[in-house]
């Protein structure tokens, strides 16, 4: 049986798009898919929860600032390379597909050392450090935005394809009615979905907590808070907090009238697939390379999002932004259409086609 390896992790944004591609591959060809990810953190539970085999390897974080931990993590990276090489040598996959994140670099290097073709995908507007390192070994790079490809060097541009961001099929097959029933929403009740990503977002949570009395007057507020980041607010029929939303998320997203959240690639592309207008609060400052600011700007330019970039949790300004949009039916409708247009391409299927074509020696 054909074996295809995947790698990536550290956050859900580096895992779920890869799972979307793996899902398409299993529908189109008979294959065994094995994921190489971090031996700590959420990677194993997400991948195995999707029914894929998982191999954990040591992983060190690639930090953009001076830290003693960078030295310690060099040993983890070396260990990750050796463990990945051993696993890949045993598996003998026809191809390794990387979804990025710091854990993906050692497996990509190990695959190249063994002569295994490497494909990689960048979800964000600008290429991250892991992607730039993996490009040393990758035959093909897939990106989400045309402007990303245009910003690359001619040599890299020649092997780059624009496909959007892979989204699991469940988001394309979601049922708004099922989502409303799960939430217990009554007829005519509008739903505001607040997403902070798989690990939550403290700034978003603080904004929602402070603005909740105003927001609850307009919406049923459905809030993914992140584990351990629950806000001090009593849950009732108009406010429904969840530490994490997994299987029900596609249907809840389909039921939502408006989405508020960070602008990580997973959040914006899942919302776009569902055709939802967005109010985005991008992560800024130290510890980020500005990718969320760039992602948010792309969807603002497309007419699909409003970007709230106020400094600090200003509850009144935040609530005014959300409520004013919700009351402007014309703008809400045009933003929804722009969002749907942005998320139209089926990136998971395009990536799966490219993998199959490479495995078949040029014949998809």
C-alpha positions in Angstrom: 0.0 0.0 0.0 1.2 3.5 -0.7 2.4 5.3 2.4 2.2 9.1 2.6 3.7 11.0 5.6 2.5 14.3 7.0 4.2 16.6 9.5 3.4 19.8 11.3 2.1 20.9 14.7 2.3 23.0 17.7 -1.1 24.5 17.2 -4.4 23.4 15.6 -3.6 25.8 12.8 -0.7 23.7 11.8 -2.6 20.4 12.1 -6.2 20.8 10.9 -5.4 21.9 7.3 -3.1 18.9 6.9 -5.9 16.7 8.2 -8.2 18.2 5.6 -5.7 17.1 2.8 -5.3 13.6 4.4 -9.1 13.3 4.4 -9.3 14.0 0.7 -6.4 11.6 -0.1 -8.1 8.7 1.7 -11.3 9.3 -0.3 -9.4 9.3 -3.6 -6.7 6.7 -3.3 -6.0 3.7 -1.2 -3.2 4.7 1.1 -1.7 4.6 4.5 -1.2 8.0 6.1 1.2 8.6 9.0 1.6 11.9 10.9 5.0 12.8 12.4 4.4 15.4 15.1 5.5 16.7 18.5 5.8 14.1 21.3 4.3 16.7 23.7 1.3 19.0 23.4 -2.0 18.6 21.5 -0.6 17.0 18.3 -1.2 13.4 19.1 -4.8 13.8 20.4 -5.9 15.8 17.4 -4.3 13.5 14.8 -5.4 10.2 16.4 -8.8 11.7 17.0 -9.0 12.0 13.2 -8.2 8.3 12.8 -4.6 8.7 11.6 -1.5 7.0 12.8 0.8 9.3 14.8 4.6 9.1 15.5 5.8 11.5 18.2 9.3 13.0 17.9 11.3 15.5 20.1 10.7 19.1 18.9 12.4 22.3 19.8 10.8 25.8 19.3 12.3 28.2 16.7 12.2 31.4 18.7 12.8 34.9 17.1 14.3 36.3 20.2 17.4 35.6 22.4 16.7 32.9 25.0 18.8 30.3 26.8 16.1 27.8 25.8 17.2 28.2 22.2 20.4 26.4 23.1 18.6 23.6 24.9 16.2 23.2 22.1 19.0 22.6 19.6 19.4 19.2 21.2 15.7 18.6 20.9 15.8 19.5 17.2 18.8 17.2 16.7 16.8 14.4 18.5 13.8 15.2 16.3 15.9 14.8 13.1 17.3 11.4 14.2 13.9 10.1 15.4 12.2 11.3 12.1 14.9 9.7 10.0 14.5 6.4 11.8 10.7 6.6 11.3 10.8 7.6 7.7 13.4 5.0 6.8 11.1 2.3 8.3 7.9 3.8 6.7 9.4 4.4 3.2 6.7 7.0 2.3 6.3 8.1 -1.3 6.1 11.7 -0.1 6.2 13.9 3.0 3.7 16.8 3.2 4.5 19.5 5.7 2.0 21.9 7.2 4.6 23.9 9.0 5.3 24.8 12.6 8.6 24.2 14.4 8.1 20.5 14.7 8.1 20.1 10.8 11.7 21.1 10.2 13.5 18.0 11.4 11.2 15.6 9.5 11.6 17.6 6.3 15.4 17.6 6.7 15.3 13.9 7.4 13.1 13.2 4.3 15.4 15.1 2.1 18.4 13.1 3.5 16.6 9.9 2.5 15.6 11.1 -1.0 11.9 11.4 -0.1 10.0 14.2 -2.0 8.8 17.1 0.3 5.8 19.3 -0.3 5.0 22.2 2.1 2.1 24.6 2.6 2.1 28.1 4.2 -1.3 29.1 5.6 -0.3 32.7 6.5 0.2 35.7 4.2 4.0 35.8 4.9 6.1 32.7 5.1 7.1 31.7 8.6 10.6 30.7 9.7 9.7 27.0 9.6 8.5 27.3 6.0 11.6 29.2 4.9 13.8 26.5 6.4 11.7 23.7 4.8 12.0 25.4 1.4 15.6 24.2 1.3 14.2 20.7 0.8 10.7 21.2 -0.7 9.9 20.5 -4.3 6.7 22.5 -4.1 5.3 25.2 -2.0 1.6 25.9 -1.7 0.4 29.3 -0.4 -3.0 30.8 0.4 -2.7 34.2 -1.2 -1.6 35.4 -4.7 0.4 38.3 -3.1 2.4 35.8 -1.1 3.6 34.1 -4.3 4.4 37.4 -5.9 6.6 38.4 -3.0 8.9 35.4 -3.3 12.1 35.1 -5.2 11.9 34.0 -8.8 13.4 30.6 -8.0 10.9 29.9 -5.2 8.0 31.4 -7.2 8.6 28.9 -10.0 7.7 26.0 -7.6 4.8 27.8 -5.8 1.1 27.4 -6.4 -1.7 29.5 -4.9 -4.5 27.2 -3.6 -6.0 29.0 -0.5 -6.0 27.3 2.9 -7.2 23.6 3.3 -10.4 23.3 5.3 -12.0 20.0 6.4 -14.9 18.8 4.4 -17.2 19.1 7.5 -17.1 22.9 7.1 -18.4 22.6 3.5 -21.1 20.2 4.5 -22.2 22.0 7.7 -25.8 22.4 8.7 -26.9 25.7 10.2 -30.1 24.1 11.5 -28.2 21.4 13.3 -26.0 24.1 14.8 -28.9 26.1 16.1 -30.5 23.0 17.6 -27.3 22.1 19.4 -27.1 25.6 20.9 -30.8 25.8 21.7 -31.3 29.0 19.7 -34.9 30.1 19.3 -36.3 31.3 15.9 -35.0 34.7 14.9 -32.3 34.7 17.6 -29.0 36.0 16.2 -25.7 34.2 17.0 -22.4 35.8 17.6 -19.6 33.2 17.6 -16.3 34.2 19.3 -13.2 32.2 18.5 -9.8 32.5 20.0 -8.2 29.6 18.2 -7.4 26.2 19.7 -5.5 27.7 22.6 -7.8 30.6 23.4 -6.9 34.3 23.2 -6.7 36.3 26.4 -7.3 39.7 24.8 -10.4 38.5 23.0 -11.7 37.0 26.1 -11.2 40.2 28.1 -13.0 42.2 25.4 -15.9 39.8 25.4 -16.1 39.7 29.2 -16.2 43.5 29.5 -18.6 43.9 26.6 -20.9 40.9 27.5 -23.8 42.9 28.9 -24.0 44.9 25.6 -23.4 41.9 23.4 -25.9 39.7 25.1 -28.6 42.2 24.5 -28.1 41.7 20.7 -27.0 38.1 20.4 -26.7 34.7 21.8 -23.0 34.8 22.4 -21.2 31.5 21.8 -17.7 31.7 23.1 -14.7 29.4 22.6 -12.6 30.6 25.5 -9.6 28.2 25.4 -8.9 25.7 28.2 -8.2 27.3 31.5 -9.2 30.8 30.2 -12.9 30.7 31.1 -14.2 34.2 31.9 -16.0 35.2 35.1 -19.5 35.3 33.7 -22.6 33.3 34.5 -23.7 31.0 31.7 -27.3 31.4 30.6 -29.4 31.1 27.6 -27.8 34.1 26.0 -24.2 33.3 26.8 -22.7 29.9 26.1 -19.0 29.4 26.9 -17.0 26.4 25.8 -13.3 25.7 26.6 -13.0 24.2 23.1 -15.4 23.3 20.4 -14.4 20.3 18.3 -17.0 18.3 16.3 -19.8 20.8 16.6 -17.8 23.7 15.3 -18.7 23.5 11.6 -22.4 23.5 12.3 -22.1 26.3 14.9 -20.1 28.3 12.5 -22.8 27.7 9.8 -25.4 29.0 12.2 -23.5 32.1 13.2 -24.5 35.5 11.9 -21.2 37.1 12.7 -17.8 35.8 13.8 -15.3 37.5 16.2 -11.9 36.2 16.7 -8.2 36.2 16.2 -6.9 36.2 12.6 -5.0 33.0 12.6 -5.2 31.2 9.2 -7.5 28.5 10.5 -10.1 30.9 11.9 -10.3 33.2 8.9 -10.4 30.5 6.3 -13.0 28.3 8.1 -15.2 31.4 8.5 -14.7 32.3 4.8 -15.6 28.7 3.8 -18.8 29.2 5.7 -19.3 32.7 4.1 -19.4 34.6 7.4 -18.6 38.3 8.0 -15.8 38.8 10.6 -14.6 41.2 13.2 -10.9 40.3 13.6 -8.7 41.1 16.6 -5.2 40.2 15.3 -2.4 39.2 17.7 0.2 41.9 17.8 3.5 42.7 19.6 6.4 40.8 21.0 6.4 37.1 20.3 4.6 37.3 17.0 6.0 38.0 13.5 2.8 39.9 12.6 1.2 37.1 10.5 -2.2 37.7 12.1 -2.1 41.4 11.3 -1.3 40.5 7.6 -4.0 37.8 7.5 -6.6 40.3 8.8 -5.6 42.9 6.3 -6.1 40.5 3.4 -9.7 39.8 4.5 -10.3 43.5 5.2 -9.1 44.3 1.7 -11.4 41.6 0.3 -14.4 43.2 2.1 -15.0 40.2 4.3 -13.8 41.6 7.7 -13.5 44.6 10.0 -10.2 44.7 11.8 -10.4 45.9 15.4 -6.9 47.0 16.4 -7.6 49.2 19.4 -4.9 49.1 22.0 -6.1 47.3 25.1 -9.5 46.0 26.0 -11.8 48.9 25.3 -15.2 47.2 25.8 -17.4 50.1 24.7 -15.5 50.6 21.4 -15.4 46.9 20.7 -19.1 46.5 21.5 -20.0 49.5 19.3 -18.0 48.0 16.4 -19.7 44.6 16.6 -23.3 45.9 17.2 -23.1 48.6 14.5 -22.1 45.9 12.0 -24.8 43.5 13.1 -27.5 46.2 12.7 -26.3 47.2 9.2 -28.0 44.4 7.2 -26.7 45.7 3.8 -23.0 45.7 4.9 -23.4 42.4 6.7 -24.7 40.8 3.5 -22.0 42.2 1.3 -19.3 41.1 3.7 -20.8 37.6 3.8 -20.7 37.4 0.0 -17.1 38.7 0.0 -16.2 36.1 2.6 -17.8 33.3 0.6 -15.9 34.3 -2.5 -12.6 34.4 -0.6 -13.1 30.8 0.7 -14.5 29.3 -2.5 -11.5 27.3 -3.7 -11.2 23.8 -2.3 -7.6 23.9 -1.3 -7.6 20.5 0.3 -8.6 18.9 -3.0 -6.1 20.9 -5.0 -3.3 19.8 -2.6 -4.4 16.2 -2.7 -4.4 16.3 -6.6 -0.8 17.6 -6.6 0.3 14.8 -4.2 -1.4 12.1 -6.3 0.1 13.5 -9.4 3.6 13.4 -7.9 3.1 9.8 -6.6 1.9 8.7 -10.0 4.9 10.2 -11.8 3.0 13.2 -13.3 -0.4 11.6 -13.9 -3.2 12.6 -11.5 
